Amino acid sequence: MEVARLTMNGHTNREIGRRLECAHQTIANELKRGTTTQLKTGRTPYTAYFAETGQAIYERNRLQCGAKS
């Protein structure tokens, strides 16, 4: 949620990474994973970051990694 708040306030990935004490590429990966296209009421598409979407995609990807039996 902190990443979403800071992104909406216009902070860069590097600034967010410094505040959260992690690499800026980690922030970029999270934003890429959690960004989705939504439709406004008038059918106008826009992209937005959602932490829940990022978490769901992360968990789905973790189930698919590792050795296959």
Distance bins in CASP14 RR format, pairs under 12 A and 6 or more apart:
PFRMAT RR
TARGET T0000
AUTHOR 0000-0000-0000
RMODE 2
METHOD distances of the structure
MODEL  1
1 7 0 0 0 0 0 1 0 0 0 0 0
1 8 0 0 0 0 0 1 0 0 0 0 0
1 20 0 0 0 0 0 1 0 0 0 0 0
1 30 0 0 0 0 0 1 0 0 0 0 0
1 49 0 0 0 0 0 1 0 0 0 0 0
1 50 0 0 0 0 0 1 0 0 0 0 0
1 51 1 0 1 0 0 0 0 0 0 0 0
1 52 0 0 0 0 1 0 0 0 0 0 0
1 54 0 0 0 0 0 1 0 0 0 0 0
1 55 0 0 0 0 0 1 0 0 0 0 0
2 8 0 0 0 0 0 1 0 0 0 0 0
2 9 0 0 0 0 0 1 0 0 0 0 0
2 11 0 0 0 0 0 1 0 0 0 0 0
2 16 1 0 0 1 0 0 0 0 0 0 0
2 17 0 0 0 0 0 1 0 0 0 0 0
2 19 1 0 0 1 0 0 0 0 0 0 0
2 20 1 0 0 1 0 0 0 0 0 0 0
2 21 0 0 0 0 0 1 0 0 0 0 0
2 22 0 0 0 0 0 1 0 0 0 0 0
2 27 0 0 0 0 0 1 0 0 0 0 0
2 30 0 0 0 0 0 1 0 0 0 0 0
2 49 0 0 0 0 0 1 0 0 0 0 0
2 51 0 0 0 0 1 0 0 0 0 0 0
3 9 0 0 0 0 0 1 0 0 0 0 0
3 10 0 0 0 0 0 1 0 0 0 0 0
3 11 0 0 0 0 1 0 0 0 0 0 0
3 12 0 0 0 0 0 1 0 0 0 0 0
3 13 0 0 0 0 1 0 0 0 0 0 0
3 15 0 0 0 0 0 1 0 0 0 0 0
3 16 1 0 0 1 0 0 0 0 0 0 0
3 17 0 0 0 0 1 0 0 0 0 0 0
3 19 0 0 0 0 1 0 0 0 0 0 0
3 20 1 0 0 1 0 0 0 0 0 0 0
3 22 0 0 0 0 1 0 0 0 0 0 0
3 24 0 0 0 0 0 1 0 0 0 0 0
3 26 0 0 0 0 1 0 0 0 0 0 0
3 27 1 0 0 1 0 0 0 0 0 0 0
3 28 0 0 0 0 0 1 0 0 0 0 0
3 29 0 0 0 0 0 1 0 0 0 0 0
3 30 1 0 1 0 0 0 0 0 0 0 0
3 31 1 0 0 1 0 0 0 0 0 0 0
3 32 0 0 0 0 0 1 0 0 0 0 0
3 33 0 0 0 0 0 1 0 0 0 0 0
3 34 0 0 0 0 1 0 0 0 0 0 0
3 35 0 0 0 0 0 1 0 0 0 0 0
3 49 1 0 0 1 0 0 0 0 0 0 0
3 50 0 0 0 0 0 1 0 0 0 0 0
3 51 1 0 0 1 0 0 0 0 0 0 0
3 54 0 0 0 0 1 0 0 0 0 0 0
3 55 0 0 0 0 0 1 0 0 0 0 0
4 10 0 0 0 0 0 1 0 0 0 0 0
4 11 0 0 0 0 0 1 0 0 0 0 0
4 16 0 0 0 0 0 1 0 0 0 0 0
4 27 0 0 0 0 0 1 0 0 0 0 0
4 30 0 0 0 0 1 0 0 0 0 0 0
4 31 0 0 0 0 1 0 0 0 0 0 0
4 34 0 0 0 0 1 0 0 0 0 0 0
4 35 0 0 0 0 0 1 0 0 0 0 0
4 48 0 0 0 0 1 0 0 0 0 0 0
4 49 1 0 1 0 0 0 0 0 0 0 0
4 50 1 0 0 1 0 0 0 0 0 0 0
4 51 1 0 1 0 0 0 0 0 0 0 0
4 52 0 0 0 0 1 0 0 0 0 0 0
4 53 0 0 0 0 0 1 0 0 0 0 0
4 54 0 0 0 0 0 1 0 0 0 0 0
4 55 0 0 0 0 0 1 0 0 0 0 0
5 11 0 0 0 0 1 0 0 0 0 0 0
5 16 0 0 0 0 1 0 0 0 0 0 0
5 19 0 0 0 0 0 1 0 0 0 0 0
5 20 0 0 0 0 0 1 0 0 0 0 0
5 49 0 0 0 0 0 1 0 0 0 0 0
5 51 0 0 0 0 1 0 0 0 0 0 0
6 12 0 0 0 0 1 0 0 0 0 0 0
6 13 0 0 0 0 1 0 0 0 0 0 0
6 14 0 0 0 0 0 1 0 0 0 0 0
6 15 1 0 0 1 0 0 0 0 0 0 0
6 16 1 0 1 0 0 0 0 0 0 0 0
6 17 0 0 0 0 1 0 0 0 0 0 0
6 18 0 0 0 0 0 1 0 0 0 0 0
6 19 1 0 0 1 0 0 0 0 0 0 0
6 20 0 0 0 0 1 0 0 0 0 0 0
6 27 0 0 0 0 1 0 0 0 0 0 0
6 30 0 0 0 0 0 1 0 0 0 0 0
6 31 0 0 0 0 0 1 0 0 0 0 0
6 49 0 0 0 0 0 1 0 0 0 0 0
6 51 0 0 0 0 0 1 0 0 0 0 0
7 13 0 0 0 0 1 0 0 0 0 0 0
7 15 0 0 0 0 0 1 0 0 0 0 0
7 16 1 0 0 1 0 0 0 0 0 0 0
7 17 0 0 0 0 0 1 0 0 0 0 0
7 19 0 0 0 0 0 1 0 0 0 0 0
7 20 0 0 0 0 0 1 0 0 0 0 0
7 27 0 0 0 0 1 0 0 0 0 0 0
7 28 0 0 0 0 0 1 0 0 0 0 0
7 30 0 0 0 0 1 0 0 0 0 0 0
7 31 1 0 0 1 0 0 0 0 0 0 0
7 32 0 0 0 0 0 1 0 0 0 0 0
7 34 0 0 0 0 0 1 0 0 0 0 0
7 35 0 0 0 0 1 0 0 0 0 0 0
7 47 0 0 0 0 0 1 0 0 0 0 0
7 48 0 0 0 0 1 0 0 0 0 0 0
7 49 1 0 1 0 0 0 0 0 0 0 0
7 50 0 0 0 0 0 1 0 0 0 0 0
7 51 0 0 0 0 0 1 0 0 0 0 0
8 16 0 0 0 0 0 1 0 0 0 0 0
8 31 0 0 0 0 0 1 0 0 0 0 0
8 48 0 0 0 0 1 0 0 0 0 0 0
8 49 0 0 0 0 1 0 0 0 0 0 0
8 50 0 0 0 0 0 1 0 0 0 0 0
8 51 0 0 0 0 0 1 0 0 0 0 0
9 15 0 0 0 0 1 0 0 0 0 0 0
9 16 0 0 0 0 1 0 0 0 0 0 0
9 19 0 0 0 0 0 1 0 0 0 0 0
10 16 0 0 0 0 1 0 0 0 0 0 0
10 31 0 0 0 0 0 1 0 0 0 0 0
10 49 0 0 0 0 0 1 0 0 0 0 0
11 17 0 0 0 0 1 0 0 0 0 0 0
11 18 0 0 0 0 1 0 0 0 0 0 0
11 19 1 0 0 1 0 0 0 0 0 0 0
11 20 0 0 0 0 0 1 0 0 0 0 0
11 24 0 0 0 0 0 1 0 0 0 0 0
11 27 0 0 0 0 1 0 0 0 0 0 0
11 31 0 0 0 0 0 1 0 0 0 0 0
12 18 0 0 0 0 1 0 0 0 0 0 0
12 19 0 0 0 0 0 1 0 0 0 0 0
12 24 1 0 0 1 0 0 0 0 0 0 0
12 27 0 0 0 0 1 0 0 0 0 0 0
12 28 0 0 0 0 0 1 0 0 0 0 0
12 31 0 0 0 0 0 1 0 0 0 0 0
13 19 0 0 0 0 0 1 0 0 0 0 0
13 20 0 0 0 0 0 1 0 0 0 0 0
13 22 0 0 0 0 0 1 0 0 0 0 0
13 23 0 0 0 0 1 0 0 0 0 0 0
13 24 1 0 1 0 0 0 0 0 0 0 0
13 25 1 0 0 1 0 0 0 0 0 0 0
13 26 0 0 0 0 1 0 0 0 0 0 0
13 27 1 0 1 0 0 0 0 0 0 0 0
13 28 1 0 1 0 0 0 0 0 0 0 0
13 29 0 0 0 0 1 0 0 0 0 0 0
13 30 0 0 0 0 1 0 0 0 0 0 0
13 31 1 0 0 1 0 0 0 0 0 0 0
13 32 0 0 0 0 0 1 0 0 0 0 0
13 49 0 0 0 0 0 1 0 0 0 0 0
14 20 0 0 0 0 0 1 0 0 0 0 0
14 22 0 0 0 0 0 1 0 0 0 0 0
14 23 0 0 0 0 1 0 0 0 0 0 0
14 24 1 0 1 0 0 0 0 0 0 0 0
14 25 0 0 0 0 1 0 0 0 0 0 0
14 26 0 0 0 0 0 1 0 0 0 0 0
14 27 0 0 0 0 1 0 0 0 0 0 0
14 28 0 0 0 0 1 0 0 0 0 0 0
15 24 0 0 0 0 1 0 0 0 0 0 0
15 27 0 0 0 0 1 0 0 0 0 0 0
16 22 0 0 0 0 1 0 0 0 0 0 0
16 23 0 0 0 0 0 1 0 0 0 0 0
16 24 1 0 0 1 0 0 0 0 0 0 0
16 25 0 0 0 0 0 1 0 0 0 0 0
16 26 0 0 0 0 1 0 0 0 0 0 0
16 27 1 0 1 0 0 0 0 0 0 0 0
16 28 0 0 0 0 1 0 0 0 0 0 0
16 30 0 0 0 0 1 0 0 0 0 0 0
16 31 0 0 0 0 1 0 0 0 0 0 0
16 49 0 0 0 0 0 1 0 0 0 0 0
17 23 1 0 0 1 0 0 0 0 0 0 0
17 24 1 0 1 0 0 0 0 0 0 0 0
17 25 0 0 0 0 1 0 0 0 0 0 0
17 26 1 0 0 1 0 0 0 0 0 0 0
17 27 1 0 1 0 0 0 0 0 0 0 0
17 28 0 0 0 0 1 0 0 0 0 0 0
17 29 0 0 0 0 0 1 0 0 0 0 0
17 30 0 0 0 0 0 1 0 0 0 0 0
17 31 0 0 0 0 0 1 0 0 0 0 0
18 24 0 0 0 0 1 0 0 0 0 0 0
18 26 0 0 0 0 0 1 0 0 0 0 0
18 27 0 0 0 0 1 0 0 0 0 0 0
19 27 0 0 0 0 1 0 0 0 0 0 0
20 26 0 0 0 0 1 0 0 0 0 0 0
20 27 1 0 0 1 0 0 0 0 0 0 0
20 30 0 0 0 0 0 1 0 0 0 0 0
21 27 0 0 0 0 0 1 0 0 0 0 0
22 28 0 0 0 0 0 1 0 0 0 0 0
22 29 0 0 0 0 0 1 0 0 0 0 0
22 30 0 0 0 0 1 0 0 0 0 0 0
23 29 0 0 0 0 1 0 0 0 0 0 0
23 30 0 0 0 0 0 1 0 0 0 0 0
24 30 0 0 0 0 0 1 0 0 0 0 0
24 31 0 0 0 0 0 1 0 0 0 0 0
25 31 0 0 0 0 0 1 0 0 0 0 0
25 32 0 0 0 0 0 1 0 0 0 0 0
26 32 0 0 0 0 0 1 0 0 0 0 0
26 33 0 0 0 0 0 1 0 0 0 0 0
26 58 0 0 0 0 0 1 0 0 0 0 0
27 33 0 0 0 0 0 1 0 0 0 0 0
27 34 0 0 0 0 0 1 0 0 0 0 0
27 49 0 0 0 0 0 1 0 0 0 0 0
28 34 0 0 0 0 0 1 0 0 0 0 0
28 35 0 0 0 0 0 1 0 0 0 0 0
28 49 0 0 0 0 0 1 0 0 0 0 0
29 35 0 0 0 0 0 1 0 0 0 0 0
29 54 0 0 0 0 0 1 0 0 0 0 0
29 57 0 0 0 0 0 1 0 0 0 0 0
29 58 0 0 0 0 1 0 0 0 0 0 0
29 61 0 0 0 0 0 1 0 0 0 0 0
30 49 0 0 0 0 1 0 0 0 0 0 0
30 50 0 0 0 0 0 1 0 0 0 0 0
30 51 0 0 0 0 1 0 0 0 0 0 0
30 53 0 0 0 0 0 1 0 0 0 0 0
30 54 1 0 0 1 0 0 0 0 0 0 0
30 55 0 0 0 0 1 0 0 0 0 0 0
30 57 0 0 0 0 1 0 0 0 0 0 0
30 58 0 0 0 0 1 0 0 0 0 0 0
31 47 0 0 0 0 0 1 0 0 0 0 0
31 48 0 0 0 0 0 1 0 0 0 0 0
31 49 1 0 1 0 0 0 0 0 0 0 0
31 50 0 0 0 0 0 1 0 0 0 0 0
31 51 0 0 0 0 0 1 0 0 0 0 0
31 53 0 0 0 0 0 1 0 0 0 0 0
31 54 0 0 0 0 1 0 0 0 0 0 0
31 57 0 0 0 0 0 1 0 0 0 0 0
32 47 0 0 0 0 0 1 0 0 0 0 0
32 49 0 0 0 0 1 0 0 0 0 0 0
32 53 0 0 0 0 0 1 0 0 0 0 0
32 54 0 0 0 0 1 0 0 0 0 0 0
32 57 0 0 0 0 1 0 0 0 0 0 0
32 58 0 0 0 0 0 1 0 0 0 0 0
33 49 0 0 0 0 1 0 0 0 0 0 0
33 50 0 0 0 0 0 1 0 0 0 0 0
33 51 0 0 0 0 0 1 0 0 0 0 0
33 52 0 0 0 0 0 1 0 0 0 0 0
33 53 1 0 0 1 0 0 0 0 0 0 0
33 54 1 0 1 0 0 0 0 0 0 0 0
33 55 0 0 0 0 1 0 0 0 0 0 0
33 56 0 0 0 0 1 0 0 0 0 0 0
33 57 1 0 1 0 0 0 0 0 0 0 0
33 58 1 0 0 1 0 0 0 0 0 0 0
33 59 0 0 0 0 0 1 0 0 0 0 0
33 60 0 0 0 0 0 1 0 0 0 0 0
33 61 0 0 0 0 1 0 0 0 0 0 0
33 62 0 0 0 0 0 1 0 0 0 0 0
34 47 0 0 0 0 1 0 0 0 0 0 0
34 48 0 0 0 0 1 0 0 0 0 0 0
34 49 1 0 1 0 0 0 0 0 0 0 0
34 50 1 0 1 0 0 0 0 0 0 0 0
34 51 1 0 0 1 0 0 0 0 0 0 0
34 52 0 0 0 0 1 0 0 0 0 0 0
34 53 1 0 1 0 0 0 0 0 0 0 0
34 54 1 1 0 0 0 0 0 0 0 0 0
34 55 0 0 0 0 1 0 0 0 0 0 0
34 56 0 0 0 0 1 0 0 0 0 0 0
34 57 1 0 0 1 0 0 0 0 0 0 0
34 58 0 0 0 0 1 0 0 0 0 0 0
34 60 0 0 0 0 0 1 0 0 0 0 0
34 61 0 0 0 0 0 1 0 0 0 0 0
35 46 0 0 0 0 0 1 0 0 0 0 0
35 47 1 0 1 0 0 0 0 0 0 0 0
35 48 1 0 0 1 0 0 0 0 0 0 0
35 49 1 0 1 0 0 0 0 0 0 0 0
35 50 1 0 0 1 0 0 0 0 0 0 0
35 51 0 0 0 0 0 1 0 0 0 0 0
35 53 1 0 0 1 0 0 0 0 0 0 0
35 54 0 0 0 0 1 0 0 0 0 0 0
35 57 0 0 0 0 0 1 0 0 0 0 0
36 45 0 0 0 0 0 1 0 0 0 0 0
36 46 0 0 0 0 0 1 0 0 0 0 0
36 47 1 0 0 1 0 0 0 0 0 0 0
36 48 1 0 0 1 0 0 0 0 0 0 0
36 49 0 0 0 0 1 0 0 0 0 0 0
36 50 1 0 0 1 0 0 0 0 0 0 0
36 51 0 0 0 0 0 1 0 0 0 0 0
36 52 0 0 0 0 0 1 0 0 0 0 0
36 53 1 0 1 0 0 0 0 0 0 0 0
36 54 0 0 0 0 1 0 0 0 0 0 0
36 56 0 0 0 0 0 1 0 0 0 0 0
36 57 0 0 0 0 1 0 0 0 0 0 0
37 44 0 0 0 0 0 1 0 0 0 0 0
37 45 1 0 1 0 0 0 0 0 0 0 0
37 46 1 0 0 1 0 0 0 0 0 0 0
37 47 1 0 1 0 0 0 0 0 0 0 0
37 48 0 0 0 0 1 0 0 0 0 0 0
37 49 0 0 0 0 0 1 0 0 0 0 0
37 50 0 0 0 0 0 1 0 0 0 0 0
37 53 0 0 0 0 0 1 0 0 0 0 0
38 44 0 0 0 0 1 0 0 0 0 0 0
38 45 1 0 0 1 0 0 0 0 0 0 0
38 46 1 0 1 0 0 0 0 0 0 0 0
38 47 1 0 0 1 0 0 0 0 0 0 0
38 48 1 0 1 0 0 0 0 0 0 0 0
38 49 0 0 0 0 0 1 0 0 0 0 0
38 50 0 0 0 0 1 0 0 0 0 0 0
38 53 0 0 0 0 0 1 0 0 0 0 0
39 45 1 0 1 0 0 0 0 0 0 0 0
39 46 1 0 0 1 0 0 0 0 0 0 0
39 47 0 0 0 0 0 1 0 0 0 0 0
39 48 0 0 0 0 0 1 0 0 0 0 0
40 46 1 0 0 1 0 0 0 0 0 0 0
40 47 0 0 0 0 0 1 0 0 0 0 0
40 48 0 0 0 0 0 1 0 0 0 0 0
47 53 0 0 0 0 0 1 0 0 0 0 0
48 54 0 0 0 0 0 1 0 0 0 0 0
49 55 0 0 0 0 0 1 0 0 0 0 0
49 57 0 0 0 0 0 1 0 0 0 0 0
50 56 0 0 0 0 1 0 0 0 0 0 0
50 57 0 0 0 0 0 1 0 0 0 0 0
51 57 0 0 0 0 0 1 0 0 0 0 0
51 58 0 0 0 0 0 1 0 0 0 0 0
52 58 0 0 0 0 0 1 0 0 0 0 0
52 59 0 0 0 0 0 1 0 0 0 0 0
53 59 0 0 0 0 0 1 0 0 0 0 0
53 60 0 0 0 0 0 1 0 0 0 0 0
54 60 0 0 0 0 1 0 0 0 0 0 0
54 61 0 0 0 0 1 0 0 0 0 0 0
54 62 0 0 0 0 0 1 0 0 0 0 0
55 61 0 0 0 0 0 1 0 0 0 0 0
55 62 0 0 0 0 0 1 0 0 0 0 0
56 62 0 0 0 0 0 1 0 0 0 0 0
56 63 0 0 0 0 0 1 0 0 0 0 0
57 63 0 0 0 0 0 1 0 0 0 0 0
57 64 0 0 0 0 0 1 0 0 0 0 0
58 64 0 0 0 0 0 1 0 0 0 0 0
58 65 0 0 0 0 0 1 0 0 0 0 0
59 65 0 0 0 0 0 1 0 0 0 0 0
END
